[in-house]
């Protein structure tokens, strides 16, 4: 299970050690880029495209009905712009994922409180009666900690947050540690979300495979509450959600060409995500 660089980067990490300095750019290039961006914003159709995709079509999870509509829309846009060789190219995604019934959850012990909770992307559905069990906070996300805490973690709901990564996390070590979590067979995994109960769009896997156990994201304040409760004694939570899962679904990319006037046989590839 190739556990989540997306989660690590977007949900757990807000870490300056991963920042990189930009490559130097010449003044002439800066001027040209500034003018190009201005023309796009003022005279282009960027905002119109955004409105069509976001407002008229809506969320476009890979392989969803909305994504299929977006493929048709993009194909017609390319044709109307006069691009050549406009066509689609299919690929097969192992599993498509869409929320079917929104997540609900709550703390059961030591007292009852509703959680701000969301299914993570490409998480399997919970059982019909949901997931219910004790929470264990993993203080240090390392392979050594996971191995030494195996008995304490096995069959439990594991909670991870940014503090679990330590002060100077190393990306390769994080991925190795996350991959080891599956070996302890947790009941479920809870990850920290954003402030005020917000979620961030993340997934455990990014190759179209389902994660091997239910994984949810819980609002930041809820996570802080659970951690404080754990300092005083056991904490039990329960949650439920249902996701629409389909196997081996054919999905189309949209391709078009702008032939070069001077060097038509040389290729520059520009790509973007049609899904969201």
N, C-alpha and C positions, 0 to 999 in steps of 0.2 A: 504494500500500500504506500504509494508515493504521497506521503502526508504533507501537505499544504504549505508550499511557499507563499501561496496567495494569503492564507490565514496569517502566516508569520509576518508577512509584509504589511497587510492591510488591517489586521485585527489585533495582533499581539505587539507588533513592533512600531514604536515611534522612537527610533533610536538614531542618534546622530552618527554612530559609528558606521552606519551603512550609507551615509551620504557620500557622494562623490563630487569632486570639483568639475565643472564643465570644461570642455576643451576650449582653448582660446579661439575667438572669432574675430576676423578682421573688421575694421570699421566699414569698409565697402560692403561686406556681406551683411553686417548689421543694418546698414541703411537699406539695402535691397530687401531684406527680410521684413523690416519694419513697413516698408511701402507695400510689399506683397500682402502682409497680414491686414493692413488698413484697407486695401482694395477688396480683399475677401469679405471683411466685415461690413464695409459700407456699400460696395457695389456687387458683391456676390450673392449667393443664395443659401449661405450657411444657415442663417436663422430659419429660412423657409424649410430647409431639409430637417433641421432639428424639430420644428413644429410638426412636420408630417410624421416623423419617426416616433417622437415622444407622445404627441397628443392624438394623432389620428390612428396610429398603429398600436402604440403602447409598448409595454415590456416585451422583449423579444428573446426569451430563453431559447437556447439552441434546440432546433427541432420542433418548437411549439407552433401552434397555428399562427400566432402573430409573426413568428419568424418567417413562415411560408409567405405571408402577406408582404413582409418586408422584402423578400427576394423578388417578388413580382414588381413591387414598387421600384426597387433599385434597377431592375432590368429595363423598365420603361424609362427611367430617368437617364440611364446611359444612352439609350436609343435616341431620346429627344435631344440630347447634347451632341449627337452626331458622331459618337464614338463607334469604332468598328469592331467586328468579331465579338459582338455582345452575346454571351452565352452563360450557361450555368455548368458547374462541374461538381458532381456529387461526391460525398464521402460518407462513410458509415460511422456513426458515433455509437460506442458500445451501449450506452444507457442515456436516455433523456430524462430530465428531472424537472418537475413543476410542482409547486405547492398546490394541494387540492383542498385540504382543510387546514385553516390557520392554526398555528401552535398555541396551546394554552398550557400554563404551568403554575405551580405554587409551591411555596414552602409548606410542609406539613408539620414538622417538628423543628424547633421547640414551640413554635406557634404558627398559625396559618397566615400566609401573605401571598397575594398574587404576584407572579413574576412577569416582567417584560421579557418575553422569550420568543425565539424564531428558529425554525429549522435552518441549519446550514445547508448550503448548496450541495447537491449530490449526496445527501444523507438518506439512508433508508427511512421508511416510515417507522414510527414506534409500533409495538404490538397494539392490538385493538384496545386493550385495557390500559395502554400507556406504559411509561417507564416510571417505576417508583423504587427509591432506594436511598441509602445513606450517601452523603457527599464526602469525598476525601479531597482535600486541597493538596496539589503537588507543588511544594515550595520551590524545588529546584528541578528544572527540566533537563536532566542529564541521564545518560544511559546508566550510570552508576546508581543514581537515586532510584530510577525505575526498577532496576534489578534488586536493590536492597529493600525496596518497599513493595515488592511483588505481592506478598500475602495481604498487605493492607489495601492495595489497589484493586486486586482481583475481585470481580463481581460488584464493584462499587461505581458510583457516578463520580468521575474524576473532574475536578475543576482546575482550569489553567487561567492565568492572567499574565499581564506584562511583567509583574514581579517574578514570575516563575522563570523568566529567561535570565535573570541575573544582570549585573551592572554592565558587563561587556560581552554580550552574546555573540557567538560565532555562527554564521549561517549554516555551515556544513554540519556542525555539531548539533544544532537545533533540529535539522532534518533527520539526522540519525536517531536522536532521542524520540522525536515524534513517531518515527517508524517503529520504535520499540514498544510504544504504548499498546499496540495491538496484541503483543505477546502476553500481556497480563490479562487479556480478556475482560476489559471493563464492561460494566452494564451500559454505560453511556459516557459521553464526554461533553462537558460544558465549557464554552469559551467566553471570554469577556467581550461584550459589545461596546457601544458608544454611550456617552452621557445622556441623561434624561430618557433612558429606555430605548435609545435608538439602536439600529442594527447597522452593520457594514456588510457589503456584499462579498461573501467569502465562501470557500468550499474546502473540503478536506482533500479532494483529488482534483486534478485538472487535466485528466486525459479521458473523461467520459465514463469512468468507472465509479460505482457506488462505494462509499466508505463501508467498512465492515460492521459498524455499530452506530446507533443513533447519536447524532451530534447536534447540539443546539448552541445558540448564542444568547447570552443573557445580558441585560442592561448593566452598565457599569455600577450604578448605585446598588442594584440587587446583588452583584458579586461582592461588593464591599460589605453589605449586610451579612451575607452568608459567611464571609471570612470572620467577621466579628462574632457571629454566633458560634462558629467552630472553635473559637478561643475559649468558649464557656462550656461546650459540650457537643453532643452529636446533633447533626442537621440532616433531615430527610426532605427530599423534594420529589415531586412527581410532575411529569409533563406528557403531553400527547400532541401528535400532529400526523397528518396523512399526506404523503406526496404521491403524485402520479408518476409512475416509473414505466418506461417502455424500453425494450431491448432492441439493439441492432437497428437503429433508425437511420434511414438515408436522409442526409441534409445537403443542401446545395450552397456552394459558394457562387458569387456572381462575378464574372470576369468581363472585362472590356479593354480595348486597346486604343491608344492614340499613336498612330504611326509617326515616326520622326521624319522631318523634312530632309535633314542632312545625313543622319546615320540611322536609317530605318531598321537595320539589322542588329543594332545594339539595344539592350533592354535595361530599363529602369523600372523596378517594381515598387508600387505604392499600394499599401494594404491598410485596411481598417476593419474593426469589428462591426458587422451588421447586427450581430446578436447583442443582447444586453441582459 
